[in-house]
Amino acid sequence: MRHRISVSFNPEVQSTKFDENNEYTTKWLNIRKEYPSLPNEEGLLVDLSNSRKRALEVFSNI
């Protein structure tokens, strides 16, 4: 089963802070918790410093 997750890009999200484990401290971590059945859960934690195209490639595989 494929899940659709809407991703929007804005300065607030792109300047997201990281915790001590180098993981995002905002909605990105919550997405992983809300969809525990998704394969490759770590893939949800994309590096937002990458280009928009690369981030969309990652999310299109969900």
N, CA, C and O atoms as a GROMACS GRO file, in nm:
protein
  248
    1MET      N    1   0.084  -0.118   0.000
    1MET     CA    2   0.000   0.000   0.000
    1MET      C    3   0.088   0.124   0.000
    1MET      O    4   0.181   0.136   0.080
    2ARG      N    5   0.059   0.216  -0.090
    2ARG     CA    6   0.137   0.340  -0.098
    2ARG      C    7   0.065   0.450  -0.022
    2ARG      O    8  -0.057   0.464  -0.030
    3HIS      N    9   0.142   0.528   0.050
    3HIS     CA   10   0.087   0.643   0.121
    3HIS      C   11   0.132   0.769   0.048
    3HIS      O   12   0.247   0.779   0.006
    4ARG      N   13   0.042   0.864   0.035
    4ARG     CA   14   0.078   0.992  -0.024
    4ARG      C   15   0.104   1.091   0.088
    4ARG      O   16   0.019   1.110   0.175
    5ILE      N   17   0.218   1.151   0.085
    5ILE     CA   18   0.252   1.253   0.183
    5ILE      C   19   0.281   1.381   0.107
    5ILE      O   20   0.368   1.384   0.019
    6SER      N   21   0.209   1.484   0.140
    6SER     CA   22   0.227   1.612   0.073
    6SER      C   23   0.347   1.684   0.134
    6SER      O   24   0.357   1.698   0.256
    7VAL      N   25   0.436   1.727   0.049
    7VAL     CA   26   0.556   1.796   0.096
    7VAL      C   27   0.559   1.935   0.037
    7VAL      O   28   0.551   1.954  -0.084
    8SER      N   29   0.570   2.033   0.124
    8SER     CA   30   0.584   2.170   0.076
    8SER      C   31   0.719   2.223   0.121
    8SER      O   32   0.771   2.183   0.225
    9PHE      N   33   0.774   2.312   0.044
    9PHE     CA   34   0.906   2.365   0.074
    9PHE      C   35   0.892   2.512   0.112
    9PHE      O   36   0.836   2.591   0.036
   10ASN      N   37   0.943   2.547   0.226
   10ASN     CA   38   0.942   2.686   0.269
   10ASN      C   39   1.064   2.712   0.357
   10ASN      O   40   1.124   2.617   0.407
   11PRO      N   41   1.101   2.836   0.376
   11PRO     CA   42   1.223   2.868   0.453
   11PRO      C   43   1.221   2.813   0.594
   11PRO      O   44   1.325   2.771   0.646
   12GLU      N   45   1.104   2.812   0.658
   12GLU     CA   46   1.096   2.762   0.795
   12GLU      C   47   1.135   2.615   0.802
   12GLU      O   48   1.210   2.574   0.890
   13VAL      N   49   1.082   2.535   0.708
   13VAL     CA   50   1.114   2.393   0.707
   13VAL      C   51   1.258   2.371   0.666
   13VAL      O   52   1.327   2.286   0.722
   14GLN      N   53   1.305   2.447   0.568
   14GLN     CA   54   1.441   2.427   0.519
   14GLN      C   55   1.546   2.465   0.622
   14GLN      O   56   1.661   2.422   0.611
   15SER      N   57   1.510   2.546   0.721
   15SER     CA   58   1.606   2.582   0.825
   15SER      C   59   1.580   2.503   0.952
   15SER      O   60   1.613   2.548   1.062
   16THR      N   61   1.522   2.385   0.937
   16THR     CA   62   1.487   2.300   1.050
   16THR      C   63   1.609   2.270   1.136
   16THR      O   64   1.719   2.252   1.085
   17LYS      N   65   1.587   2.265   1.266
   17LYS     CA   66   1.695   2.232   1.360
   17LYS      C   67   1.707   2.081   1.375
   17LYS      O   68   1.611   2.007   1.355
   18PHE      N   69   1.826   2.037   1.411
   18PHE     CA   70   1.853   1.896   1.432
   18PHE      C   71   1.871   1.868   1.581
   18PHE      O   72   1.915   1.956   1.656
   19ASP      N   73   1.838   1.747   1.624
   19ASP     CA   74   1.866   1.709   1.761
   19ASP      C   75   2.006   1.646   1.768
   19ASP      O   76   2.079   1.646   1.669
   20GLU      N   77   2.041   1.594   1.885
   20GLU     CA   78   2.177   1.540   1.904
   20GLU      C   79   2.205   1.417   1.818
   20GLU      O   80   2.321   1.382   1.798
   21ASN      N   81   2.101   1.352   1.766
   21ASN     CA   82   2.118   1.236   1.678
   21ASN      C   83   2.116   1.275   1.531
   21ASN      O   84   2.109   1.188   1.444
   22ASN      N   85   2.123   1.405   1.504
   22ASN     CA   86   2.121   1.456   1.367
   22ASN      C   87   1.988   1.428   1.298
   22ASN      O   88   1.983   1.415   1.175
   23GLU      N   89   1.881   1.420   1.375
   23GLU     CA   90   1.749   1.401   1.318
   23GLU      C   91   1.670   1.530   1.332
   23GLU      O   92   1.698   1.612   1.420
   24TYR      N   93   1.573   1.548   1.243
   24TYR     CA   94   1.493   1.670   1.248
   24TYR      C   95   1.409   1.674   1.374
   24TYR      O   96   1.361   1.571   1.421
   25THR      N   97   1.391   1.793   1.429
   25THR     CA   98   1.313   1.807   1.552
   25THR      C   99   1.173   1.860   1.525
   25THR      O  100   1.105   1.905   1.618
   26THR      N  101   1.128   1.856   1.400
   26THR     CA  102   0.994   1.906   1.366
   26THR      C  103   0.909   1.794   1.309
   26THR      O  104   0.930   1.678   1.342
   27LYS      N  105   0.815   1.829   1.226
   27LYS     CA  106   0.717   1.735   1.171
   27LYS      C  107   0.780   1.613   1.105
   27LYS      O  108   0.715   1.508   1.096
   28TRP      N  109   0.902   1.623   1.058
   28TRP     CA  110   0.964   1.510   0.988
   28TRP      C  111   0.970   1.385   1.075
   28TRP      O  112   0.944   1.275   1.026
   29LEU      N  113   1.003   1.400   1.203
   29LEU     CA  114   1.007   1.284   1.291
   29LEU      C  115   0.866   1.231   1.315
   29LEU      O  116   0.847   1.110   1.325
   30ASN      N  117   0.769   1.320   1.325
   30ASN     CA  118   0.632   1.277   1.348
   30ASN      C  119   0.577   1.196   1.232
   30ASN      O  120   0.499   1.103   1.253
   31ILE      N  121   0.616   1.228   1.110
   31ILE     CA  122   0.571   1.152   0.994
   31ILE      C  123   0.614   1.006   1.010
   31ILE      O  124   0.536   0.916   0.981
   32ARG      N  125   0.736   0.984   1.054
   32ARG     CA  126   0.785   0.848   1.070
   32ARG      C  127   0.703   0.774   1.176
   32ARG      O  128   0.675   0.655   1.161
   33LYS      N  129   0.664   0.844   1.282
   33LYS     CA  130   0.586   0.780   1.388
   33LYS      C  131   0.442   0.755   1.344
   33LYS      O  132   0.381   0.656   1.385
   34GLU      N  133   0.387   0.843   1.261
   34GLU     CA  134   0.249   0.829   1.217
   34GLU      C  135   0.231   0.718   1.114
   34GLU      O  136   0.122   0.663   1.101
   35TYR      N  137   0.336   0.684   1.042
   35TYR     CA  138   0.329   0.581   0.939
   35TYR      C  139   0.433   0.472   0.967
   35TYR      O  140   0.526   0.454   0.888
   36PRO      N  141   0.420   0.400   1.080
   36PRO     CA  142   0.521   0.301   1.116
   36PRO      C  143   0.530   0.184   1.019
   36PRO      O  144   0.630   0.112   1.019
   37SER      N  145   0.427   0.165   0.937
   37SER     CA  146   0.428   0.051   0.844
   37SER      C  147   0.501   0.083   0.714
   37SER      O  148   0.518  -0.006   0.630
   38LEU      N  149   0.544   0.207   0.696
   38LEU     CA  150   0.613   0.242   0.572
   38LEU      C  151   0.749   0.173   0.564
   38LEU      O  152   0.822   0.170   0.662
   39PRO      N  153   0.782   0.119   0.449
   39PRO     CA  154   0.916   0.062   0.432
   39PRO      C  155   1.019   0.174   0.426
   39PRO      O  156   0.988   0.287   0.388
   40ASN      N  157   1.140   0.143   0.463
   40ASN     CA  158   1.249   0.240   0.458
   40ASN      C  159   1.214   0.370   0.529
   40ASN      O  160   1.226   0.479   0.474
   41GLU      N  161   1.170   0.355   0.653
   41GLU     CA  162   1.125   0.471   0.729
   41GLU      C  163   1.232   0.579   0.738
   41GLU      O  164   1.200   0.698   0.742
   42GLU      N  165   1.358   0.539   0.741
   42GLU     CA  166   1.465   0.638   0.751
   42GLU      C  167   1.466   0.731   0.631
   42GLU      O  168   1.515   0.843   0.640
   43GLY      N  169   1.411   0.684   0.518
   43GLY     CA  170   1.408   0.767   0.399
   43GLY      C  171   1.324   0.892   0.414
   43GLY      O  172   1.337   0.986   0.335
   44LEU      N  173   1.236   0.894   0.515
   44LEU     CA  174   1.153   1.011   0.535
   44LEU      C  175   1.233   1.129   0.588
   44LEU      O  176   1.191   1.244   0.574
   45LEU      N  177   1.347   1.102   0.647
   45LEU     CA  178   1.428   1.209   0.703
   45LEU      C  179   1.524   1.260   0.596
   45LEU      O  180   1.643   1.231   0.600
   46VAL      N  181   1.472   1.335   0.502
   46VAL     CA  182   1.554   1.384   0.393
   46VAL      C  183   1.634   1.505   0.436
   46VAL      O  184   1.593   1.582   0.523
   47ASP      N  185   1.748   1.522   0.375
   47ASP     CA  186   1.833   1.637   0.400
   47ASP      C  187   1.779   1.753   0.318
   47ASP      O  188   1.793   1.755   0.195
   48LEU      N  189   1.717   1.849   0.384
   48LEU     CA  190   1.652   1.957   0.311
   48LEU      C  191   1.750   2.054   0.250
   48LEU      O  192   1.710   2.145   0.177
   49SER      N  193   1.879   2.038   0.277
   49SER     CA  194   1.977   2.122   0.210
   49SER      C  195   2.000   2.075   0.068
   49SER      O  196   2.057   2.147  -0.015
   50ASN      N  197   1.954   1.952   0.038
   50ASN     CA  198   1.961   1.903  -0.100
   50ASN      C  199   1.862   1.981  -0.185
   50ASN      O  200   1.780   2.056  -0.133
   51SER      N  201   1.871   1.962  -0.310
   51SER     CA  202   1.781   2.033  -0.401
   51SER      C  203   1.637   1.984  -0.385
   51SER      O  204   1.613   1.873  -0.336
   52ARG      N  205   1.544   2.067  -0.426
   52ARG     CA  206   1.402   2.029  -0.424
   52ARG      C  207   1.380   1.902  -0.504
   52ARG      O  208   1.302   1.815  -0.464
   53LYS      N  209   1.447   1.890  -0.616
   53LYS     CA  210   1.430   1.773  -0.702
   53LYS      C  211   1.470   1.646  -0.627
   53LYS      O  212   1.399   1.546  -0.633
   54ARG      N  213   1.583   1.649  -0.558
   54ARG     CA  214   1.630   1.530  -0.486
   54ARG      C  215   1.533   1.493  -0.374
   54ARG      O  216   1.504   1.375  -0.353
   55ALA      N  217   1.483   1.593  -0.303
   55ALA     CA  218   1.388   1.565  -0.195
   55ALA      C  219   1.260   1.504  -0.250
   55ALA      O  220   1.205   1.411  -0.191
   56LEU      N  221   1.213   1.554  -0.363
   56LEU     CA  222   1.092   1.499  -0.424
   56LEU      C  223   1.115   1.356  -0.472
   56LEU      O  224   1.023   1.274  -0.466
   57GLU      N  225   1.234   1.324  -0.518
   57GLU     CA  226   1.266   1.187  -0.559
   57GLU      C  227   1.253   1.094  -0.440
   57GLU      O  228   1.197   0.985  -0.452
   58VAL      N  229   1.304   1.136  -0.326
   58VAL     CA  230   1.297   1.052  -0.206
   58VAL      C  231   1.152   1.028  -0.168
   58VAL      O  232   1.113   0.914  -0.142
   59PHE      N  233   1.070   1.134  -0.164
   59PHE     CA  234   0.932   1.119  -0.122
   59PHE      C  235   0.846   1.048  -0.224
   59PHE      O  236   0.743   0.990  -0.188
   60SER      N  237   0.882   1.052  -0.350
   60SER     CA  238   0.800   0.985  -0.451
   60SER      C  239   0.811   0.834  -0.443
   60SER      O  240   0.730   0.763  -0.503
   61ASN      N  241   0.909   0.783  -0.369
   61ASN     CA  242   0.927   0.639  -0.354
   61ASN      C  243   0.850   0.582  -0.236
   61ASN      O  244   0.860   0.463  -0.208
   62ILE      N  245   0.773   0.665  -0.167
   62ILE     CA  246   0.699   0.619  -0.049
   62ILE      C  247   0.576   0.542  -0.093
   62ILE      O  248   0.500   0.494  -0.010
   0.00000   0.00000   0.00000
